[in-house]
Amino acid sequence: MQQTKIAIIGQGYVGLPLAVEFGKKYPTVGFDINQARIAELREGKDSTLEVEPELLARATQLSFTHELQDIADSTVYIVTVPTPIDSAKRPDLTPLEKASAAIGSVLKKGDTVVYESTVYPGCTEEVCIPILEKTSGLTFNQDFYAGYSPERINPGDKEHRLPSILKVTSGSTPEVADYVDALYSSIITAGTHKAPSIKVAEASKVIENTQRDANIALVNEFAMIFHRLGIDTNDVLEAAGTKWNFLKFKPGLVGGHCIGVDPYYLIQKAQSVGYYPDVLMAARRINDSMDSYVADQVIKLMVRKGINPVQAHVLILGLTFKENCRDLRNTRVVNIVHALQSYNANVDVFDPWVDVAEVQHEYGLTPIEAPEQGAYDAIILAVGHDEFKQLGSRGVRAYGKPAANIVYDVKQVLPRAAIDGRL
Ligand SMILES: NC(=O)c1ccc[n+]([C@@H]2O[C@H](COP(=O)([O-])OP(=O)(O)OC[C@H]3O[C@@H](n4cnc5c(N)ncnc54)[C@H](O)[C@@H]3O)[C@@H](O)[C@H]2O)c1
C-alpha cells in the first residue's frame, strides 16, 4: 500500500495544530499562501500562540511550504482555510474554492481530500467536489475520494487540545469513511465519531456553534429584561443553575471567527431551500446588538454620576474576541469603541495580548502601551484576560479619576459590590 503523505492546506489556528499532530506520525507538509506565516513556522515560531516551540519541534516529519509543487506527492489533502462571511453576512466561499482549485491541480488517482473548514450541509459535495473534478479532470468516488471532519479546537484553551477532543469524521464511501476515521483515530486520543455521511458531519459542526449562539442570545435577552427589572442577571443565573438541567450560559459579546459567523452559513442554506430560520436570525440580531447595549449602559451610568460623556476619557481593557488569546477576528469590542466615540468620548484601548500593528491594520485603532493611573472617567473591562482578573476591582478602579469614575464589567469577573455596572 502507498505510504500516507499528508498536506494540510491553511496553517492558521486550525491547520497548524493538526499539522503538528500528523507530523509526529506521518510525512506531513503544512501549506499556506501566506509566505510570512510559512517563514515564521519554518523558524519554529507560531504567532497565534496555539503551538509552543517545543511542540512544534516534536513534529519531526513536518515541513512547511507556500509552493504547490511541494505538496504534489501527497496522498491526503486536508483543507483548513477560513470560511468567513461578506459585508452582507453571506458565506464567502472564496478561500475554500481557491484551495480546492489548487488541490485539483495536483490531485492524483487514489488521493483523498478531507475538508475541516466549517461550512453548511452540502457545501463539500455541491461546491468543493465539482471544483476538484474540474481542475483535476478526475472522477469523484472513482479516481479520488473526499471526507469531512469538523474541527472543535478552542483558541487560547490549553486544556482542550486537538488530541483530547473527540472528533467527528466522515467519508464519501463507506470504505473512505473507515479510512478517514482510522487516520484521525491515529492522532486523536479522545476517539472519533464516524458520522453516516459528509452532510451529517457538516451539519453537526454548524449546529454546535449555532446552538451556542442561540443559548447566549437567550441569556443576553434575559440580561436586558432583568436590567429593566432591577435584578442582577448573574444572581438569577446562579439560582436557576441549581436545577440539574438548567444550561449554564452567561451574557456577553459574541465575536470571533466561529459562533458569530457560522450561523449565517446555516441561515443561508435554510433560506435557499425556502425556510426562514426565525430563531437563528433573532439570536444573531440580539448578540450583534450587545456592544451598543454595553455602550449605552456605560453612558447612562456616567450621566447618572454627573460625568459628561462628551470628551470623557474612557479606558477599555481588552480588545480580542475572547480571553487569553490574541485573536482579533470580528471582535465586538471595536463596536463599543465606535459607539462611545459617537458620543465624542476619548477612548483608550489597552490589551497586552494584541499585536499593535495588526490592530492598526484591521481596525485603524492604536492601542495604548499602558493605562495611566487616576486618568479615566470610565473603565470598561471588556475581555477577561488573566492580567485584568489579577488587577481585581481595586486595580481596575485605580485607573479612574479620584473625583468620580465608573467601572463596567462586561465579563462579570469583578465582585459586583465593587463596580458600577455589569452585563
Ligand atoms: N479558530 C477556531 O477556533 C476554529 C475552530 C473550529 C473550526 N474553525 C474553522 O476552521 C477554518 C479555519 O479557521 P482558522 O481559525 O484556522 O483560520 P485562520 O485564518 O487562522 O487560518 C487560515 C489559514 O489559511 C490560509 N489560507 C487562506 N486561503 C488559502 C488558500 N487558498 N490556500 C492555502 N492557505 C490559505 C490563511 O493564510 C491562514 O493562514 C474555518 O472554517 C473556521 O470556521 C475554526
The ligand as an ORCA input file, in Angstrom:
! r2SCAN-3c Opt
* xyz 0 1
  N     -10.252     29.106     15.011
  C     -11.091     28.252     15.553
  O     -11.254     28.206     16.737
  C     -11.864     27.262     14.740
  C     -12.439     26.178     15.399
  C     -13.144     25.243     14.657
  C     -13.299     25.426     13.292
  N     -12.743     26.514     12.665
  C     -12.913     26.630     11.229
  O     -11.695     26.234     10.624
  C     -11.442     27.015      9.453
  C     -10.094     27.713      9.557
  O     -10.124     28.601     10.658
  P      -8.790     29.208     11.293
  O      -9.215     29.840     12.571
  O      -7.718     28.213     11.317
  O      -8.436     30.327     10.210
  P      -7.055     31.149     10.105
  O      -7.406     32.420      9.438
  O      -6.365     31.163     11.422
  O      -6.166     30.263      9.148
  C      -6.460     30.026      7.842
  C      -5.158     29.975      7.067
  O      -5.489     29.609      5.734
  C      -4.659     30.341      4.869
  N      -5.289     30.356      3.558
  C      -6.306     31.125      3.090
  N      -6.606     30.796      1.822
  C      -5.778     29.803      1.483
  C      -5.587     29.037      0.306
  N      -6.358     29.233     -0.761
  N      -4.614     28.112      0.286
  C      -3.828     27.904      1.362
  N      -3.947     28.583      2.508
  C      -4.918     29.517      2.564
  C      -4.520     31.689      5.518
  O      -3.371     32.358      5.050
  C      -4.445     31.315      7.001
  O      -3.113     31.149      7.430
  C     -12.638     27.935      9.320
  O     -13.615     27.333      8.520
  C     -13.149     28.027     10.732
  O     -14.532     28.346     10.792
  C     -12.009     27.420     13.376
*
